[in-house]
Amino acid sequence: MAGMSLYGFLFTWILVGILDRPASEAGTARFIAEMPPLALLLLGGVLGDRMNGRSFLIVMNLAMAVPPLVIAAIYSVDLLNYWWVVAFGVATASIQALSDPSRQAILSRVTPLDIQRSVTVMTVVTTGVGMLGFYLGGQLETLGLSQVLMMQGAFFLVGAIAVSALPDMPVVKAHRPSLMEGLRATWESTLARNMIGLNFLSSLFNAGAYIIAIPYIAKEVYGGDAAFLATVMIVFTLGSVGSNVILFFFMPLLRPGRLFLNMQISRMVILGCLVLTPPLWLFYVLLFCWGVNMGVTTTMVRTTVQELAPVTYRAQILSVLLLSFMVSSPLSSYLLGHVIQAYKPLAALIPGIAFSALIFAIGVWKSGLWNYRSETGGRIGTQARDVDPTESMRVR
């Protein structure tokens, strides 16, 4: 996750700060880079349910180290251009798409805690080390791009060593589910399906606004450089980590769906204040609050879907959830990139306000999430368990 955080920083800043590409081209680049992996994400879910989790993730971590090392070599001979950066994005995002469902699904197999607190602990740890990636990105002008890219590759290699320390993880059952079976299981798990759908809307113009708008707000509105952007991302991430630390002590939550929906209202206020171009100190405060909001909503989505997913199809259902993130990112980058180009960076935050209101309305009156009661909620000390598929998939 430190390597992936650094990738997210580098991909944007190479285009914006080094190659000096306009917002429309940066948005298009992210759109191009993240569309091919969409076809691989569902395949990653199938592989996650069919293959030994530890062996598969070792191979994936080793593969992740290759793209940054190649780009470092390209840059060192002064051949780096727009399309090399796009290729860097396609390769990195594709390997991540193959590995993420398995990485997230095996959490339920190794944790001694309930799934809500397990996801929260993992989020805190991985987001915390992700700040190391942002910090190194902020040292780009001091260390040099090639050195930072080599550090990124080293992160993935160290990750392979960590994965090798996991216990052996063969497939749970002899039955090897097909892609269509996994999609059917996702559709029949009504609450999980609705949460994934609302998360797609949330990611489309809220997470997307952070990804594509914040670099241009940092550069054009506040006149910042790479170090300033790194500080902005660290402040946001501190809010995200802090929210999960606090959540841990209140978990397991009885009604996670209500918390997810109420966060939509607070996000409308945060984005509305940011649009007004606040002074720098207030900008940092609002970014921290936005990070808190994003941390809570993302964790609620992950814990709810993972709790509802039956063990036989867990990796595939999680792959559909990840697909909702990945589809929304390139679409929002493309759309919001053109909004920024036509108006100004702060204008990219306005659609998120409207969509937050829409998510709240649909979530309360149509999704069933407002009345959803977690099976582990309110029972401190509950141990993680793999539930029967029919139990997990029923409509509550």
C-alpha positions in Angstrom: 0.0 0.0 0.0 3.0 2.3 0.5 4.0 1.6 -3.1 0.4 2.1 -4.4 0.1 5.4 -2.6 3.4 6.5 -4.1 2.1 5.4 -7.5 -1.0 7.5 -7.1 1.1 10.5 -6.3 3.7 10.0 -9.0 1.2 9.3 -11.8 -0.6 12.6 -11.3 2.4 14.7 -10.5 4.5 13.5 -13.4 1.7 14.7 -15.7 0.9 17.9 -13.8 4.2 19.0 -12.4 6.9 17.4 -14.6 5.4 17.1 -18.1 3.1 20.2 -17.4 0.0 18.7 -19.1 -3.3 20.4 -18.9 -6.2 19.1 -16.7 -8.1 17.6 -19.7 -5.0 15.5 -20.7 -4.3 14.4 -17.2 -7.9 13.3 -16.7 -7.8 11.5 -20.1 -4.5 9.8 -19.1 -6.1 8.4 -15.9 -9.1 7.3 -17.8 -7.0 5.4 -20.3 -4.7 4.0 -17.6 -7.6 2.6 -15.5 -10.0 1.3 -18.1 -8.0 -1.9 -19.2 -7.7 -3.1 -15.6 -11.5 -3.2 -15.3 -11.5 -6.3 -17.4 -9.0 -7.9 -15.1 -10.6 -7.1 -11.8 -13.4 -9.7 -12.1 -10.8 -12.2 -13.3 -8.8 -11.4 -10.1 -11.9 -12.3 -8.1 -12.2 -15.7 -9.8 -8.5 -16.4 -9.3 -8.8 -15.3 -5.6 -11.5 -17.9 -5.0 -9.7 -20.6 -7.0 -6.0 -20.3 -6.1 -3.8 -20.5 -3.1 -3.9 -17.0 -1.7 -0.3 -16.8 -0.4 1.3 -18.1 -3.5 -0.8 -15.9 -5.8 0.0 -12.7 -3.8 3.7 -13.4 -3.8 3.8 -13.5 -7.6 1.6 -10.4 -7.8 3.9 -8.4 -5.5 7.0 -9.3 -7.5 5.2 -8.3 -10.7 4.2 -4.9 -9.2 7.9 -4.0 -8.7 8.5 -4.1 -12.5 6.6 -1.0 -13.8 8.3 1.6 -11.6 11.8 0.2 -12.3 11.1 0.3 -16.0 9.9 3.9 -15.9 13.0 4.8 -13.8 15.2 3.4 -16.6 13.1 5.3 -19.2 13.5 8.6 -17.3 17.2 8.1 -16.8 17.8 8.1 -20.6 15.5 11.2 -21.0 12.8 9.3 -23.0 9.9 9.8 -20.6 6.7 11.2 -22.2 2.9 11.3 -21.9 2.4 7.7 -23.3 5.1 6.2 -21.1 3.3 7.6 -18.1 0.0 6.1 -19.4 1.7 2.7 -19.9 3.0 3.0 -16.3 -0.5 3.5 -15.1 -2.0 0.7 -17.2 0.6 -1.9 -16.0 0.4 -0.9 -12.3 -3.4 -0.7 -12.1 -3.7 -4.0 -14.0 -1.6 -6.0 -11.6 -3.3 -4.3 -8.7 -6.7 -5.3 -10.2 -5.6 -8.9 -10.4 -4.3 -9.1 -6.8 -6.7 -6.9 -4.7 -9.7 -9.2 -4.5 -7.5 -12.0 -3.1 -5.6 -9.6 -0.7 -8.9 -8.4 0.8 -10.6 -11.8 0.9 -7.9 -13.5 2.9 -8.3 -11.1 5.7 -11.4 -13.0 6.8 -9.3 -16.2 7.0 -6.5 -14.9 9.2 -8.1 -12.4 11.5 -9.0 -13.2 15.2 -11.4 -10.2 15.3 -14.8 -9.5 13.9 -14.7 -8.3 10.4 -15.6 -4.7 11.2 -12.6 -4.2 13.4 -10.4 -6.3 11.2 -11.0 -4.1 8.2 -10.6 -1.0 10.4 -7.2 -2.2 11.7 -6.0 -3.0 8.2 -7.2 0.3 6.9 -5.4 2.2 9.6 -2.1 0.3 9.1 -2.1 0.5 5.3 -3.2 4.1 5.2 -0.6 5.0 7.7 2.2 3.5 5.7 0.6 5.1 2.6 1.6 8.4 4.1 5.2 7.3 3.8 4.5 7.1 0.0 3.1 10.6 0.0 6.1 11.9 2.0 8.6 10.4 -0.4 6.6 11.9 -3.3 7.0 15.3 -1.6 10.8 14.7 -1.7 10.8 14.2 -5.4 12.7 17.4 -6.2 15.3 16.6 -3.6 15.8 12.8 -4.3 15.0 12.8 -8.0 12.3 10.9 -9.9 14.4 7.8 -10.7 15.3 7.3 -7.0 11.7 7.6 -5.9 10.6 5.1 -8.5 13.2 2.7 -7.4 12.0 3.1 -3.8 8.5 2.3 -5.0 9.7 -0.9 -6.6 11.5 -1.8 -3.3 8.2 -1.4 -1.4 6.5 -4.1 -3.5 9.5 -6.4 -3.1 9.3 -6.0 0.7 5.6 -6.7 0.4 6.4 -10.1 -1.2 8.5 -11.0 1.8 5.6 -10.1 4.2 3.1 -12.2 2.2 5.5 -15.2 2.3 5.1 -15.1 6.2 1.3 -15.8 5.9 0.0 -19.3 6.4 -0.7 -21.6 3.4 -4.1 -20.6 2.0 -5.6 -23.3 -0.3 -9.1 -22.8 -1.7 -11.8 -23.1 0.9 -13.8 -25.9 -0.9 -13.2 -28.2 -3.8 -15.9 -26.3 -5.7 -14.3 -23.7 -8.0 -16.9 -21.0 -8.6 -17.2 -19.5 -12.1 -17.5 -15.8 -12.9 -21.2 -16.0 -13.6 -21.8 -17.8 -10.3 -20.0 -15.0 -8.5 -21.9 -12.3 -10.3 -25.2 -14.1 -9.5 -24.2 -14.3 -5.8 -23.5 -10.6 -5.8 -26.9 -9.7 -7.3 -28.8 -12.0 -4.9 -27.1 -10.5 -1.9 -29.4 -7.5 -2.0 -27.9 -5.3 0.7 -24.4 -5.9 -0.6 -25.5 -5.1 -4.1 -27.2 -1.8 -3.0 -24.1 -0.8 -1.0 -21.9 -1.4 -4.0 -24.2 0.7 -6.2 -24.3 3.6 -3.7 -20.5 3.4 -3.3 -20.2 3.7 -7.1 -22.2 7.0 -7.0 -20.1 8.2 -4.1 -16.8 7.4 -5.8 -17.9 8.9 -9.1 -17.8 12.6 -8.0 -16.5 12.5 -4.4 -13.4 10.3 -4.5 -13.0 11.3 -8.1 -12.9 15.0 -7.1 -10.1 14.3 -4.6 -8.1 12.3 -7.2 -8.2 14.8 -10.1 -9.2 18.1 -8.6 -6.9 18.4 -5.5 -3.6 18.5 -7.5 -4.9 21.4 -9.6 -6.4 23.2 -6.6 -3.0 22.8 -4.9 -1.1 24.1 -7.9 -3.4 26.7 -9.5 -5.5 28.0 -6.5 -2.9 27.9 -3.8 0.3 28.1 -6.0 1.8 25.0 -4.5 4.6 22.6 -5.7 5.2 18.9 -5.2 6.0 19.3 -1.5 2.8 21.3 -1.0 0.7 18.6 -2.7 2.4 15.9 -0.6 1.4 17.9 2.5 -2.1 18.3 1.3 -2.4 14.5 0.8 -0.8 13.7 4.2 -3.4 16.0 5.9 -6.2 14.3 4.1 -4.8 10.9 5.0 -4.3 11.8 8.6 -8.1 12.5 8.7 -8.8 9.2 7.1 -6.5 7.3 9.6 -7.8 9.2 12.6 -11.4 8.4 11.8 -10.6 4.7 11.6 -8.7 4.7 14.9 -11.7 6.3 16.6 -14.1 3.9 14.8 -12.2 0.9 16.2 -13.2 1.7 19.8 -16.9 1.8 18.9 -16.9 -1.4 16.8 -18.6 -3.6 16.0 -21.3 -1.2 15.0 -25.0 -2.3 15.0 -26.1 0.0 12.1 -23.1 0.7 9.8 -25.5 1.6 6.9 -26.9 4.6 8.8 -23.4 5.9 9.5 -22.5 5.6 5.8 -25.6 7.5 4.8 -25.2 10.3 7.4 -21.7 10.9 6.2 -23.1 12.0 2.9 -24.7 15.1 4.6 -21.5 16.1 6.3 -19.6 15.8 3.0 -22.0 18.2 1.4 -21.0 20.8 4.0 -17.3 20.1 3.6 -17.3 20.4 -0.2 -19.5 23.5 -0.1 -16.9 25.2 2.2 -14.0 24.2 -0.1 -15.7 25.7 -3.1 -15.6 29.1 -1.4 -11.8 29.2 -1.6 -11.1 29.3 2.1 -7.8 30.7 3.5 -4.9 28.2 3.7 -5.3 27.2 7.3 -9.1 26.5 6.8 -8.3 24.7 3.6 -6.1 22.3 5.7 -8.9 21.9 8.3 -11.5 21.1 5.6 -9.2 18.6 3.9 -8.7 16.9 7.3 -12.5 16.7 7.7 -12.9 15.4 4.2 -10.3 12.7 5.0 -12.3 11.8 8.1 -15.5 11.6 6.0 -13.8 9.5 3.3 -12.2 7.2 5.9 -15.6 6.5 7.6 -17.5 5.9 4.4 -14.9 3.7 2.8 -14.6 1.5 5.9 -18.4 1.2 6.2 -18.6 0.1 2.6 -15.8 -2.5 3.0 -17.0 -3.9 6.3 -20.6 -4.2 5.3 -19.9 -5.9 2.0 -17.3 -8.2 3.4 -19.6 -9.2 6.3 -22.4 -9.9 3.9 -20.3 -11.9 1.4 -20.5 -15.7 1.7 -17.1 -17.4 2.0 -17.4 -19.3 -1.3 -17.8 -16.2 -3.3 -16.1 -13.6 -1.1 -13.2 -12.7 -3.4 -15.6 -12.3 -6.4 -18.1 -10.1 -4.5 -15.2 -8.0 -3.3 -14.0 -7.8 -6.8 -17.3 -6.3 -7.9 -17.0 -3.8 -5.0 -13.5 -2.9 -6.2 -14.8 -2.6 -9.7 -17.2 0.1 -8.5 -14.2 2.0 -7.3 -12.2 1.5 -10.4 -15.0 2.3 -12.9 -15.8 5.5 -11.1 -12.2 6.7 -11.0 -11.4 6.9 -14.8 -14.9 8.2 -15.5 -14.8 10.9 -12.9 -11.2 11.8 -13.9 -12.3 12.2 -17.5 -15.4 14.2 -16.7 -14.0 16.4 -14.0 -10.8 17.0 -16.0 -12.9 18.7 -18.6 -14.9 20.6 -16.0 -11.6 22.0 -14.6 -10.4 22.8 -18.1 -13.7 24.7 -18.9 -14.2 26.5 -15.6 -11.7 26.2 -12.7 -10.4 23.5 -10.3 -12.9 24.3 -7.5 -15.8 23.7 -9.9 -15.0 20.0 -9.9 -16.2 19.8 -6.3 -19.8 21.0 -7.1 -21.1 17.7 -8.6 -20.1 15.9 -5.4 -22.4 18.0 -3.4 -25.4 17.1 -5.5 -24.5 13.4 -5.6 -24.1 13.2 -1.9 -27.7 14.4 -1.5 -28.9 11.8 -4.0 -27.0 9.0 -2.2 -28.6 10.0 1.1 -32.1 10.0 -0.4 -31.7 6.7 -2.2 -30.0 5.1 0.7 -32.7 6.0 3.3 -35.8 5.3 1.2 -34.8 2.6 -1.3 -31.7 0.6 -0.4 -32.6 -1.1 2.9 -29.3 0.0 4.4 -30.9 2.5 6.9 -32.6 -0.5 8.7 -29.7 -3.0 8.2 -28.5 -4.5 11.5 -25.1 -6.0 11.5 -24.8 -9.6 12.8 -21.8 -8.8 14.9 -22.9 -5.2 15.8 -22.8 -4.4 19.5 -21.1 -7.7 20.5 -17.7 -6.6 21.7 -15.1 -9.4 21.4 -17.0 -11.3 18.6 -14.7 -13.5 16.7 -14.5 -13.5 12.9 -16.4 -16.4 11.2 -17.2 -17.6 7.7 -21.0 -17.8 7.5 -23.2 -20.0 5.4 -23.9 -18.6 2.0 -27.7 -18.7 2.3 -27.5 -16.9 5.6 -25.3 -14.1 4.2 -27.3 -13.6 1.0 -30.7 -13.3 2.5 -32.5 -10.0 2.4 -32.5 -8.5 5.9 
